[in-house]
Amino acid sequence: MHSSESLYEALSVYEIQNEGKIQARDLPRAFKRLGLQSIESHLPMVLKAGGVRLQDEIIEIVDFTNKFMEVI
């Protein structure tokens, strides 16, 4: 797996107006930047690992990155 810096950078590409947040729908595209082609079927697990609920529309980049890297 990639480092937390790589994950943070991939998520930051989709950042909303420099607020440190992304829309949840952009998460698969961010992971694709890391070379993971299809996370859609695993999206509920990915979100859970990042401390995000399936119904959440906005993801805090730093929180998600830290929690996700802790779990994996």
PDB file of N, CA, C and O in Angstrom:
ATOM      1  N   MET A   1       0.850  -1.191   0.000  1.00  0.00           N
ATOM      2  CA  MET A   1       0.000   0.000   0.000  1.00  0.00           C
ATOM      3  C   MET A   1       0.879   1.232   0.000  1.00  0.00           C
ATOM      4  O   MET A   1       2.062   1.178   0.333  1.00  0.00           O
ATOM      5  N   HIS A   2       0.288   2.317  -0.372  1.00  0.00           N
ATOM      6  CA  HIS A   2       0.977   3.594  -0.431  1.00  0.00           C
ATOM      7  C   HIS A   2       1.069   4.226   0.954  1.00  0.00           C
ATOM      8  O   HIS A   2       0.432   3.773   1.905  1.00  0.00           O
ATOM      9  N   SER A   3       1.869   5.276   1.045  1.00  0.00           N
ATOM     10  CA  SER A   3       2.014   5.983   2.316  1.00  0.00           C
ATOM     11  C   SER A   3       0.824   6.903   2.559  1.00  0.00           C
ATOM     12  O   SER A   3       0.021   7.159   1.661  1.00  0.00           O
ATOM     13  N   SER A   4       0.729   7.390   3.785  1.00  0.00           N
ATOM     14  CA  SER A   4      -0.352   8.327   4.101  1.00  0.00           C
ATOM     15  C   SER A   4      -0.201   9.613   3.294  1.00  0.00           C
ATOM     16  O   SER A   4      -1.196  10.251   2.950  1.00  0.00           O
ATOM     17  N   GLU A   5       1.043   9.995   2.991  1.00  0.00           N
ATOM     18  CA  GLU A   5       1.261  11.194   2.178  1.00  0.00           C
ATOM     19  C   GLU A   5       0.711  11.003   0.772  1.00  0.00           C
ATOM     20  O   GLU A   5       0.107  11.916   0.209  1.00  0.00           O
ATOM     21  N   SER A   6       0.918   9.819   0.206  1.00  0.00           N
ATOM     22  CA  SER A   6       0.390   9.531  -1.131  1.00  0.00           C
ATOM     23  C   SER A   6      -1.129   9.568  -1.141  1.00  0.00           C
ATOM     24  O   SER A   6      -1.737  10.123  -2.057  1.00  0.00           O
ATOM     25  N   LEU A   7      -1.740   8.980  -0.125  1.00  0.00           N
ATOM     26  CA  LEU A   7      -3.191   8.978  -0.033  1.00  0.00           C
ATOM     27  C   LEU A   7      -3.706  10.403   0.135  1.00  0.00           C
ATOM     28  O   LEU A   7      -4.662  10.804  -0.530  1.00  0.00           O
ATOM     29  N   TYR A   8      -3.081  11.158   1.011  1.00  0.00           N
ATOM     30  CA  TYR A   8      -3.481  12.551   1.224  1.00  0.00           C
ATOM     31  C   TYR A   8      -3.386  13.343  -0.078  1.00  0.00           C
ATOM     32  O   TYR A   8      -4.299  14.099  -0.411  1.00  0.00           O
ATOM     33  N   GLU A   9      -2.297  13.177  -0.808  1.00  0.00           N
ATOM     34  CA  GLU A   9      -2.113  13.896  -2.073  1.00  0.00           C
ATOM     35  C   GLU A   9      -3.172  13.499  -3.096  1.00  0.00           C
ATOM     36  O   GLU A   9      -3.704  14.356  -3.802  1.00  0.00           O
ATOM     37  N   ALA A  10      -3.479  12.209  -3.179  1.00  0.00           N
ATOM     38  CA  ALA A  10      -4.492  11.741  -4.131  1.00  0.00           C
ATOM     39  C   ALA A  10      -5.867  12.307  -3.782  1.00  0.00           C
ATOM     40  O   ALA A  10      -6.621  12.684  -4.679  1.00  0.00           O
ATOM     41  N   LEU A  11      -6.199  12.373  -2.514  1.00  0.00           N
ATOM     42  CA  LEU A  11      -7.478  12.932  -2.091  1.00  0.00           C
ATOM     43  C   LEU A  11      -7.516  14.442  -2.312  1.00  0.00           C
ATOM     44  O   LEU A  11      -8.550  14.994  -2.687  1.00  0.00           O
ATOM     45  N   SER A  12      -6.398  15.097  -2.080  1.00  0.00           N
ATOM     46  CA  SER A  12      -6.338  16.553  -2.190  1.00  0.00           C
ATOM     47  C   SER A  12      -6.591  17.056  -3.605  1.00  0.00           C
ATOM     48  O   SER A  12      -6.993  18.204  -3.792  1.00  0.00           O
ATOM     49  N   VAL A  13      -6.362  16.214  -4.592  1.00  0.00           N
ATOM     50  CA  VAL A  13      -6.638  16.599  -5.978  1.00  0.00           C
ATOM     51  C   VAL A  13      -8.111  16.994  -6.139  1.00  0.00           C
ATOM     52  O   VAL A  13      -8.447  17.857  -6.950  1.00  0.00           O
ATOM     53  N   TYR A  14      -8.984  16.349  -5.355  1.00  0.00           N
ATOM     54  CA  TYR A  14     -10.424  16.582  -5.454  1.00  0.00           C
ATOM     55  C   TYR A  14     -10.956  17.481  -4.339  1.00  0.00           C
ATOM     56  O   TYR A  14     -12.163  17.552  -4.111  1.00  0.00           O
ATOM     57  N   GLU A  15     -10.051  18.159  -3.651  1.00  0.00           N
ATOM     58  CA  GLU A  15     -10.424  19.004  -2.519  1.00  0.00           C
ATOM     59  C   GLU A  15     -11.413  20.098  -2.935  1.00  0.00           C
ATOM     60  O   GLU A  15     -11.300  20.684  -4.011  1.00  0.00           O
ATOM     61  N   ILE A  16     -12.378  20.353  -2.060  1.00  0.00           N
ATOM     62  CA  ILE A  16     -13.404  21.368  -2.296  1.00  0.00           C
ATOM     63  C   ILE A  16     -12.893  22.714  -1.790  1.00  0.00           C
ATOM     64  O   ILE A  16     -12.754  22.904  -0.581  1.00  0.00           O
ATOM     65  N   GLN A  17     -12.619  23.623  -2.671  1.00  0.00           N
ATOM     66  CA  GLN A  17     -12.260  25.010  -2.346  1.00  0.00           C
ATOM     67  C   GLN A  17     -11.271  25.150  -1.190  1.00  0.00           C
ATOM     68  O   GLN A  17     -11.465  25.982  -0.304  1.00  0.00           O
ATOM     69  N   ASN A  18     -10.233  24.353  -1.195  1.00  0.00           N
ATOM     70  CA  ASN A  18      -9.183  24.428  -0.168  1.00  0.00           C
ATOM     71  C   ASN A  18      -9.716  24.348   1.257  1.00  0.00           C
ATOM     72  O   ASN A  18      -9.194  24.999   2.161  1.00  0.00           O
ATOM     73  N   GLU A  19     -10.767  23.539   1.451  1.00  0.00           N
ATOM     74  CA  GLU A  19     -11.361  23.379   2.779  1.00  0.00           C
ATOM     75  C   GLU A  19     -10.906  22.106   3.479  1.00  0.00           C
ATOM     76  O   GLU A  19     -11.322  21.846   4.608  1.00  0.00           O
ATOM     77  N   GLY A  20     -10.066  21.314   2.837  1.00  0.00           N
ATOM     78  CA  GLY A  20      -9.617  20.074   3.463  1.00  0.00           C
ATOM     79  C   GLY A  20     -10.649  18.970   3.406  1.00  0.00           C
ATOM     80  O   GLY A  20     -10.604  18.019   4.186  1.00  0.00           O
ATOM     81  N   LYS A  21     -11.588  19.104   2.467  1.00  0.00           N
ATOM     82  CA  LYS A  21     -12.670  18.132   2.347  1.00  0.00           C
ATOM     83  C   LYS A  21     -12.833  17.727   0.888  1.00  0.00           C
ATOM     84  O   LYS A  21     -12.484  18.480  -0.021  1.00  0.00           O
ATOM     85  N   ILE A  22     -13.368  16.528   0.676  1.00  0.00           N
ATOM     86  CA  ILE A  22     -13.738  16.092  -0.665  1.00  0.00           C
ATOM     87  C   ILE A  22     -15.166  15.552  -0.618  1.00  0.00           C
ATOM     88  O   ILE A  22     -15.691  15.223   0.446  1.00  0.00           O
ATOM     89  N   GLN A  23     -15.768  15.472  -1.773  1.00  0.00           N
ATOM     90  CA  GLN A  23     -17.076  14.838  -1.858  1.00  0.00           C
ATOM     91  C   GLN A  23     -16.852  13.332  -1.900  1.00  0.00           C
ATOM     92  O   GLN A  23     -15.925  12.857  -2.556  1.00  0.00           O
ATOM     93  N   ALA A  24     -17.688  12.594  -1.213  1.00  0.00           N
ATOM     94  CA  ALA A  24     -17.534  11.136  -1.129  1.00  0.00           C
ATOM     95  C   ALA A  24     -17.546  10.497  -2.513  1.00  0.00           C
ATOM     96  O   ALA A  24     -16.873   9.490  -2.733  1.00  0.00           O
ATOM     97  N   ARG A  25     -18.290  11.060  -3.433  1.00  0.00           N
ATOM     98  CA  ARG A  25     -18.361  10.478  -4.773  1.00  0.00           C
ATOM     99  C   ARG A  25     -17.026  10.542  -5.519  1.00  0.00           C
ATOM    100  O   ARG A  25     -16.836   9.832  -6.506  1.00  0.00           O
ATOM    101  N   ASP A  26     -16.096  11.392  -5.052  1.00  0.00           N
ATOM    102  CA  ASP A  26     -14.777  11.496  -5.680  1.00  0.00           C
ATOM    103  C   ASP A  26     -13.773  10.478  -5.137  1.00  0.00           C
ATOM    104  O   ASP A  26     -12.677  10.336  -5.679  1.00  0.00           O
ATOM    105  N   LEU A  27     -14.142   9.784  -4.085  1.00  0.00           N
ATOM    106  CA  LEU A  27     -13.227   8.832  -3.458  1.00  0.00           C
ATOM    107  C   LEU A  27     -12.717   7.754  -4.426  1.00  0.00           C
ATOM    108  O   LEU A  27     -11.513   7.500  -4.455  1.00  0.00           O
ATOM    109  N   PRO A  28     -13.585   7.115  -5.216  1.00  0.00           N
ATOM    110  CA  PRO A  28     -13.067   6.111  -6.167  1.00  0.00           C
ATOM    111  C   PRO A  28     -12.046   6.681  -7.156  1.00  0.00           C
ATOM    112  O   PRO A  28     -11.071   6.014  -7.501  1.00  0.00           O
ATOM    113  N   ARG A  29     -12.274   7.912  -7.606  1.00  0.00           N
ATOM    114  CA  ARG A  29     -11.318   8.529  -8.536  1.00  0.00           C
ATOM    115  C   ARG A  29      -9.984   8.815  -7.858  1.00  0.00           C
ATOM    116  O   ARG A  29      -8.927   8.681  -8.473  1.00  0.00           O
ATOM    117  N   ALA A  30     -10.038   9.209  -6.590  1.00  0.00           N
ATOM    118  CA  ALA A  30      -8.794   9.462  -5.851  1.00  0.00           C
ATOM    119  C   ALA A  30      -7.995   8.172  -5.700  1.00  0.00           C
ATOM    120  O   ALA A  30      -6.775   8.174  -5.866  1.00  0.00           O
ATOM    121  N   PHE A  31      -8.676   7.071  -5.387  1.00  0.00           N
ATOM    122  CA  PHE A  31      -7.980   5.797  -5.251  1.00  0.00           C
ATOM    123  C   PHE A  31      -7.450   5.304  -6.601  1.00  0.00           C
ATOM    124  O   PHE A  31      -6.429   4.620  -6.662  1.00  0.00           O
ATOM    125  N   LYS A  32      -8.141   5.652  -7.661  1.00  0.00           N
ATOM    126  CA  LYS A  32      -7.674   5.286  -8.997  1.00  0.00           C
ATOM    127  C   LYS A  32      -6.331   5.959  -9.285  1.00  0.00           C
ATOM    128  O   LYS A  32      -5.485   5.383  -9.969  1.00  0.00           O
ATOM    129  N   ARG A  33      -6.130   7.169  -8.773  1.00  0.00           N
ATOM    130  CA  ARG A  33      -4.850   7.884  -8.930  1.00  0.00           C
ATOM    131  C   ARG A  33      -3.713   7.122  -8.256  1.00  0.00           C
ATOM    132  O   ARG A  33      -2.546   7.285  -8.614  1.00  0.00           O
ATOM    133  N   LEU A  34      -4.063   6.288  -7.278  1.00  0.00           N
ATOM    134  CA  LEU A  34      -3.060   5.472  -6.583  1.00  0.00           C
ATOM    135  C   LEU A  34      -2.845   4.122  -7.284  1.00  0.00           C
ATOM    136  O   LEU A  34      -2.046   3.301  -6.833  1.00  0.00           O
ATOM    137  N   GLY A  35      -3.564   3.906  -8.387  1.00  0.00           N
ATOM    138  CA  GLY A  35      -3.404   2.667  -9.132  1.00  0.00           C
ATOM    139  C   GLY A  35      -4.413   1.594  -8.773  1.00  0.00           C
ATOM    140  O   GLY A  35      -4.324   0.469  -9.267  1.00  0.00           O
ATOM    141  N   LEU A  36      -5.370   1.924  -7.921  1.00  0.00           N
ATOM    142  CA  LEU A  36      -6.418   0.973  -7.550  1.00  0.00           C
ATOM    143  C   LEU A  36      -7.606   1.217  -8.466  1.00  0.00           C
ATOM    144  O   LEU A  36      -8.347   2.184  -8.286  1.00  0.00           O
ATOM    145  N   GLN A  37      -7.786   0.360  -9.429  1.00  0.00           N
ATOM    146  CA  GLN A  37      -8.727   0.608 -10.511  1.00  0.00           C
ATOM    147  C   GLN A  37     -10.189   0.611 -10.105  1.00  0.00           C
ATOM    148  O   GLN A  37     -10.955   1.438 -10.600  1.00  0.00           O
ATOM    149  N   SER A  38     -10.592  -0.269  -9.238  1.00  0.00           N
ATOM    150  CA  SER A  38     -12.019  -0.364  -8.963  1.00  0.00           C
ATOM    151  C   SER A  38     -12.269  -0.641  -7.483  1.00  0.00           C
ATOM    152  O   SER A  38     -12.172  -1.780  -7.026  1.00  0.00           O
ATOM    153  N   ILE A  39     -12.589   0.415  -6.748  1.00  0.00           N
ATOM    154  CA  ILE A  39     -12.907   0.209  -5.333  1.00  0.00           C
ATOM    155  C   ILE A  39     -14.410   0.252  -5.089  1.00  0.00           C
ATOM    156  O   ILE A  39     -14.861   0.073  -3.957  1.00  0.00           O
ATOM    157  N   GLU A  40     -15.185   0.487  -6.144  1.00  0.00           N
ATOM    158  CA  GLU A  40     -16.631   0.649  -5.971  1.00  0.00           C
ATOM    159  C   GLU A  40     -17.260  -0.512  -5.209  1.00  0.00           C
ATOM    160  O   GLU A  40     -18.095  -0.301  -4.329  1.00  0.00           O
ATOM    161  N   SER A  41     -16.861  -1.733  -5.543  1.00  0.00           N
ATOM    162  CA  SER A  41     -17.454  -2.892  -4.862  1.00  0.00           C
ATOM    163  C   SER A  41     -17.013  -2.989  -3.398  1.00  0.00           C
ATOM    164  O   SER A  41     -17.650  -3.675  -2.599  1.00  0.00           O
ATOM    165  N   HIS A  42     -15.931  -2.305  -3.053  1.00  0.00           N
ATOM    166  CA  HIS A  42     -15.407  -2.324  -1.687  1.00  0.00           C
ATOM    167  C   HIS A  42     -15.631  -0.989  -0.973  1.00  0.00           C
ATOM    168  O   HIS A  42     -15.138  -0.778   0.135  1.00  0.00           O
ATOM    169  N   LEU A  43     -16.369  -0.103  -1.611  1.00  0.00           N
ATOM    170  CA  LEU A  43     -16.546   1.243  -1.068  1.00  0.00           C
ATOM    171  C   LEU A  43     -17.058   1.269   0.370  1.00  0.00           C
ATOM    172  O   LEU A  43     -16.538   2.046   1.171  1.00  0.00           O
ATOM    173  N   PRO A  44     -18.054   0.456   0.739  1.00  0.00           N
ATOM    174  CA  PRO A  44     -18.486   0.480   2.143  1.00  0.00           C
ATOM    175  C   PRO A  44     -17.349   0.164   3.121  1.00  0.00           C
ATOM    176  O   PRO A  44     -17.254   0.794   4.175  1.00  0.00           O
ATOM    177  N   MET A  45     -16.493  -0.797   2.789  1.00  0.00           N
ATOM    178  CA  MET A  45     -15.360  -1.135   3.666  1.00  0.00           C
ATOM    179  C   MET A  45     -14.336  -0.006   3.701  1.00  0.00           C
ATOM    180  O   MET A  45     -13.793   0.312   4.759  1.00  0.00           O
ATOM    181  N   VAL A  46     -14.074   0.597   2.550  1.00  0.00           N
ATOM    182  CA  VAL A  46     -13.111   1.701   2.468  1.00  0.00           C
ATOM    183  C   VAL A  46     -13.596   2.876   3.308  1.00  0.00           C
ATOM    184  O   VAL A  46     -12.827   3.463   4.069  1.00  0.00           O
ATOM    185  N   LEU A  47     -14.865   3.211   3.167  1.00  0.00           N
ATOM    186  CA  LEU A  47     -15.428   4.307   3.953  1.00  0.00           C
ATOM    187  C   LEU A  47     -15.363   4.009   5.447  1.00  0.00           C
ATOM    188  O   LEU A  47     -14.984   4.869   6.242  1.00  0.00           O
ATOM    189  N   LYS A  48     -15.731   2.801   5.819  1.00  0.00           N
ATOM    190  CA  LYS A  48     -15.696   2.411   7.230  1.00  0.00           C
ATOM    191  C   LYS A  48     -14.270   2.492   7.780  1.00  0.00           C
ATOM    192  O   LYS A  48     -14.058   2.972   8.893  1.00  0.00           O
ATOM    193  N   ALA A  49     -13.301   2.025   7.001  1.00  0.00           N
ATOM    194  CA  ALA A  49     -11.900   2.082   7.431  1.00  0.00           C
ATOM    195  C   ALA A  49     -11.450   3.519   7.648  1.00  0.00           C
ATOM    196  O   ALA A  49     -10.597   3.790   8.494  1.00  0.00           O
ATOM    197  N   GLY A  50     -12.027   4.434   6.881  1.00  0.00           N
ATOM    198  CA  GLY A  50     -11.686   5.847   7.016  1.00  0.00           C
ATOM    199  C   GLY A  50     -12.553   6.601   8.006  1.00  0.00           C
ATOM    200  O   GLY A  50     -12.434   7.819   8.145  1.00  0.00           O
ATOM    201  N   GLY A  51     -13.430   5.873   8.699  1.00  0.00           N
ATOM    202  CA  GLY A  51     -14.273   6.498   9.703  1.00  0.00           C
ATOM    203  C   GLY A  51     -15.426   7.300   9.121  1.00  0.00           C
ATOM    204  O   GLY A  51     -15.925   8.237   9.744  1.00  0.00           O
ATOM    205  N   VAL A  52     -15.842   6.921   7.915  1.00  0.00           N
ATOM    206  CA  VAL A  52     -16.909   7.643   7.227  1.00  0.00           C
ATOM    207  C   VAL A  52     -18.108   6.709   7.049  1.00  0.00           C
ATOM    208  O   VAL A  52     -17.944   5.519   6.778  1.00  0.00           O
ATOM    209  N   ARG A  53     -19.298   7.256   7.203  1.00  0.00           N
ATOM    210  CA  ARG A  53     -20.510   6.461   6.991  1.00  0.00           C
ATOM    211  C   ARG A  53     -20.884   6.485   5.512  1.00  0.00           C
ATOM    212  O   ARG A  53     -20.556   7.434   4.801  1.00  0.00           O
ATOM    213  N   LEU A  54     -21.559   5.461   5.060  1.00  0.00           N
ATOM    214  CA  LEU A  54     -21.962   5.343   3.671  1.00  0.00           C
ATOM    215  C   LEU A  54     -22.823   6.524   3.224  1.00  0.00           C
ATOM    216  O   LEU A  54     -22.753   6.930   2.063  1.00  0.00           O
ATOM    217  N   GLN A  55     -23.618   7.072   4.110  1.00  0.00           N
ATOM    218  CA  GLN A  55     -24.502   8.179   3.747  1.00  0.00           C
ATOM    219  C   GLN A  55     -23.821   9.544   3.793  1.00  0.00           C
ATOM    220  O   GLN A  55     -24.410  10.535   3.361  1.00  0.00           O
ATOM    221  N   ASP A  56     -22.591   9.617   4.307  1.00  0.00           N
ATOM    222  CA  ASP A  56     -21.873  10.892   4.352  1.00  0.00           C
ATOM    223  C   ASP A  56     -21.522  11.341   2.937  1.00  0.00           C
ATOM    224  O   ASP A  56     -21.052  10.549   2.121  1.00  0.00           O
ATOM    225  N   GLU A  57     -21.754  12.604   2.663  1.00  0.00           N
ATOM    226  CA  GLU A  57     -21.451  13.149   1.338  1.00  0.00           C
ATOM    227  C   GLU A  57     -20.114  13.861   1.291  1.00  0.00           C
ATOM    228  O   GLU A  57     -19.513  13.989   0.224  1.00  0.00           O
ATOM    229  N   ILE A  58     -19.641  14.326   2.444  1.00  0.00           N
ATOM    230  CA  ILE A  58     -18.386  15.072   2.533  1.00  0.00           C
ATOM    231  C   ILE A  58     -17.419  14.316   3.440  1.00  0.00           C
ATOM    232  O   ILE A  58     -17.803  13.797   4.488  1.00  0.00           O
ATOM    233  N   ILE A  59     -16.155  14.264   3.014  1.00  0.00           N
ATOM    234  CA  ILE A  59     -15.115  13.550   3.760  1.00  0.00           C
ATOM    235  C   ILE A  59     -14.004  14.530   4.116  1.00  0.00           C
ATOM    236  O   ILE A  59     -13.494  15.247   3.255  1.00  0.00           O
ATOM    237  N   GLU A  60     -13.636  14.553   5.390  1.00  0.00           N
ATOM    238  CA  GLU A  60     -12.494  15.347   5.854  1.00  0.00           C
ATOM    239  C   GLU A  60     -11.229  14.590   5.445  1.00  0.00           C
ATOM    240  O   GLU A  60     -11.029  13.448   5.861  1.00  0.00           O
ATOM    241  N   ILE A  61     -10.393  15.208   4.649  1.00  0.00           N
ATOM    242  CA  ILE A  61      -9.239  14.517   4.074  1.00  0.00           C
ATOM    243  C   ILE A  61      -8.272  14.014   5.143  1.00  0.00           C
ATOM    244  O   ILE A  61      -7.887  12.845   5.122  1.00  0.00           O
ATOM    245  N   VAL A  62      -7.879  14.865   6.064  1.00  0.00           N
ATOM    246  CA  VAL A  62      -6.894  14.470   7.081  1.00  0.00           C
ATOM    247  C   VAL A  62      -7.447  13.358   7.966  1.00  0.00           C
ATOM    248  O   VAL A  62      -6.768  12.360   8.206  1.00  0.00           O
ATOM    249  N   ASP A  63      -8.671  13.525   8.450  1.00  0.00           N
ATOM    250  CA  ASP A  63      -9.281  12.500   9.307  1.00  0.00           C
ATOM    251  C   ASP A  63      -9.378  11.160   8.581  1.00  0.00           C
ATOM    252  O   ASP A  63      -9.010  10.118   9.124  1.00  0.00           O
ATOM    253  N   PHE A  64      -9.876  11.204   7.353  1.00  0.00           N
ATOM    254  CA  PHE A  64     -10.026   9.974   6.578  1.00  0.00           C
ATOM    255  C   PHE A  64      -8.671   9.304   6.374  1.00  0.00           C
ATOM    256  O   PHE A  64      -8.530   8.100   6.592  1.00  0.00           O
ATOM    257  N   THR A  65      -7.681  10.080   5.959  1.00  0.00           N
ATOM    258  CA  THR A  65      -6.341   9.528   5.701  1.00  0.00           C
ATOM    259  C   THR A  65      -5.769   8.875   6.950  1.00  0.00           C
ATOM    260  O   THR A  65      -5.273   7.750   6.897  1.00  0.00           O
ATOM    261  N   ASN A  66      -5.837   9.581   8.077  1.00  0.00           N
ATOM    262  CA  ASN A  66      -5.263   9.044   9.320  1.00  0.00           C
ATOM    263  C   ASN A  66      -5.969   7.756   9.756  1.00  0.00           C
ATOM    264  O   ASN A  66      -5.312   6.774  10.099  1.00  0.00           O
ATOM    265  N   LYS A  67      -7.286   7.761   9.744  1.00  0.00           N
ATOM    266  CA  LYS A  67      -8.041   6.584  10.175  1.00  0.00           C
ATOM    267  C   LYS A  67      -7.844   5.422   9.206  1.00  0.00           C
ATOM    268  O   LYS A  67      -7.682   4.279   9.634  1.00  0.00           O
ATOM    269  N   PHE A  68      -7.858   5.705   7.912  1.00  0.00           N
ATOM    270  CA  PHE A  68      -7.693   4.652   6.921  1.00  0.00           C
ATOM    271  C   PHE A  68      -6.325   3.986   7.049  1.00  0.00           C
ATOM    272  O   PHE A  68      -6.221   2.760   7.029  1.00  0.00           O
ATOM    273  N   MET A  69      -5.286   4.793   7.180  1.00  0.00           N
ATOM    274  CA  MET A  69      -3.927   4.240   7.277  1.00  0.00           C
ATOM    275  C   MET A  69      -3.740   3.473   8.591  1.00  0.00           C
ATOM    276  O   MET A  69      -2.961   2.521   8.644  1.00  0.00           O
ATOM    277  N   GLU A  70      -4.435   3.872   9.627  1.00  0.00           N
ATOM    278  CA  GLU A  70      -4.381   3.171  10.901  1.00  0.00           C
ATOM    279  C   GLU A  70      -4.964   1.755  10.771  1.00  0.00           C
ATOM    280  O   GLU A  70      -4.432   0.796  11.330  1.00  0.00           O
ATOM    281  N   VAL A  71      -6.049   1.652  10.034  1.00  0.00           N
ATOM    282  CA  VAL A  71      -6.745   0.374   9.879  1.00  0.00           C
ATOM    283  C   VAL A  71      -6.003  -0.563   8.939  1.00  0.00           C
ATOM    284  O   VAL A  71      -5.902  -1.761   9.203  1.00  0.00           O
ATOM    285  N   ILE A  72      -5.492  -0.028   7.859  1.00  0.00           N
ATOM    286  CA  ILE A  72      -4.833  -0.913   6.907  1.00  0.00           C
ATOM    287  C   ILE A  72      -3.396  -1.092   7.301  1.00  0.00           C
ATOM    288  O   ILE A  72      -2.655  -1.806   6.626  1.00  0.00           O
TER     289      ILE A  72
END
